[in-house]
Amino acid sequence: NSFVAYAKAGDFMDASDEQLRRLFRPLSTEECQRITITGILEHGQLREILPIASVSVMVSKASEAFGMVTVEAMASGVLPISHYHSGIADVLDVVRKEDSELDDIMRLQPTPIGKFECADGAVLVEALPDRLLKALKFLYPNGYQDNTHRMKVQARLRRIAVDTFSWVKICRTLLE
């Protein structure tokens, strides 16, 4: 029930309690040790916590001017799963040009309906679990104890973020 309450916080999920309960199951002890749900964090807290994550989820239902949360995750070496709309699409388009394999894992195609007419929360609720499993299998093809592939993905994500979206890169582009 706590997951259902969390998922419905702020009336942001377009899903019934029954739909949400169907998606959540009791977690094993091992799973509980690997999953942390933080809720809203201040930037100082995020700076400390984000780099230890494997995956972040940026599935805004509302229009975004820019995909800053997606870029922050990438710069921290964390694989973001992001809705493809508004300003977030600008970031994912760059990722697609640079590394289509990463884009395939990161991009979550929204259904443009729902409360904010950018992405439907009910569709997200159905699609997100499979996408998270796909991302984790991508990062850990040999099991969670082997970080080899995850470390390579971290470097790829960080390179794209720094080479394209860092303040240094933006300033140089503006000066050219």
N, C-alpha and C positions, 0 to 999 in steps of 0.2 A: 504493500500500500504506500510506503514511503516513495518508491520509484514512481508510482502513478501520480502522487501529489507533486513530486518534483517536475515530472513531465508536463503537468498542467499549470505549473506556476505562471502567473501573469496572463492566463488565457491565451497562450501562444501556440498551443497544440490543438489542431483541428481533429481531435480524435476523442471518442467516448471513453469512459472509464473501462468499459468492457474490452475495447480494442487494445488499450494500454495494458490491462491485466493479462491479456492473451500473449503479449510480447515479453513480459517479465516472468522469470522463473526464479526459484531460490538458487543462490549461487553456492558453489562448493567453497570450501575453505581456501583452496588454491586460487580460485577466481577472485575471492574477496581480497586476497593479498596483492593482486595485480591491478585492481580497479580502484580509482580514486575519483569521486565526483566532488568537485570543489564548490560549485555554485559561482556566484559573481566574485571576482577578485579585483583588488586594486592593482595598478600597474607594478608597483614594487613587489607585491606578492607573486604576480604572474611571472616576473623576471626570474624569480627563484624556482618556481615550480614547473613552468612550461618545458624547459629543456629535459626534464626527466620523463616526460610523456612519450609514448610511442605514436599516438594518434590524437589529433584534435578534431573537433567537429564545429564547422562554421556553416550552419544551415539557416541563415536568416530568411524569414518569410517576408520581411520588408525590404524595400529598395535600399541599397548601400551605395554611397558615393564612391567608395574604393574598398578593395578587399584587404584592409589593413590587418585584420585578425589572421587571415590566410598567410599574408607575407610575414607577420610576426612568428607564426608557427614555423614556416619554412626557414626563416633566419635562425631559429632555435634548433633546427634539425628535426622538427616534428612533422610527420605526414598529416597534412590537413585534408579533411573531407569537406568539400565546400559546394554549396548550391551554385549553379551556373546561371547567374542573372546579375543585372545592373553592374555596379563597379567591381564586384567579385569576378565577373566574366573577364574583365580586363587582365586580371592577374592570371586566371586560368588559360587565357589565350596565349600569354607569354610562355607559360609552362608547356603548353601544347607544342609551340614552336621549338622550344629548347629540349624537351624530353617527353615525347608522346606517351611513353610507358607510365611515367608519373602522372600525367594528366588523366590517363584512363582510370587510375586508382583514385585520384583526388576529386574528379568531377562528378557531381551528383546532379543530374538533370532534373530541374523542378517542374512541377505541373503548375502553370501560372493561374491558379485560382485561389480561393481562400480569402481570409479576412483582409490581407494586404495586397492581393492580386499579383504577388510575385511567386509564391510557392505555397502549395497546399500541405499543411501539417499532417493531415491524415495519410497522404501518400508518403510523406517522409517517414512516418511511424512504421509503415510497412517496408520501406526500402532500406532504412538505415541499418538494421541488424545484419543483413546480408552484406552490405557495403563495409561495415566494420570488420566482419569476418574476412572478407576479401583483402582488406588492407592489412590485417594482422598476418594472414597467410603470406602475403607479399613481403612483409617485413621480416617474418620469421619462417622461412620455408623449411628449415630443419628443426623447428621447435623453439620455444621461448628461451631456452638456455643458450642458444647460439645467436649472438648479436652480429655476426659477420655481415649479413646482408643489410641489416638495419643501419649499421655504421656507414656502409656505402651509400645507402639512400639518404642518410643525414647529410653527407657531404654534397650530394647532388642537389638536394633541396636548398642548402645554405648557399651553394655557388649561384644558383639561379636568383635567389633573393638578394644577395649582395651585388652580383653583377648587374642586376636590372633595377632594383628598387632601393638601394642604399642612398642616403643623402648625398654622398660623394658622387655617385653615378648620376643622380638627378641634377645636381648642380653643374656637373661637367656637360651634360646634355643641354641645359639651358644656356650655358656660356658658348656653346659651339655655334 
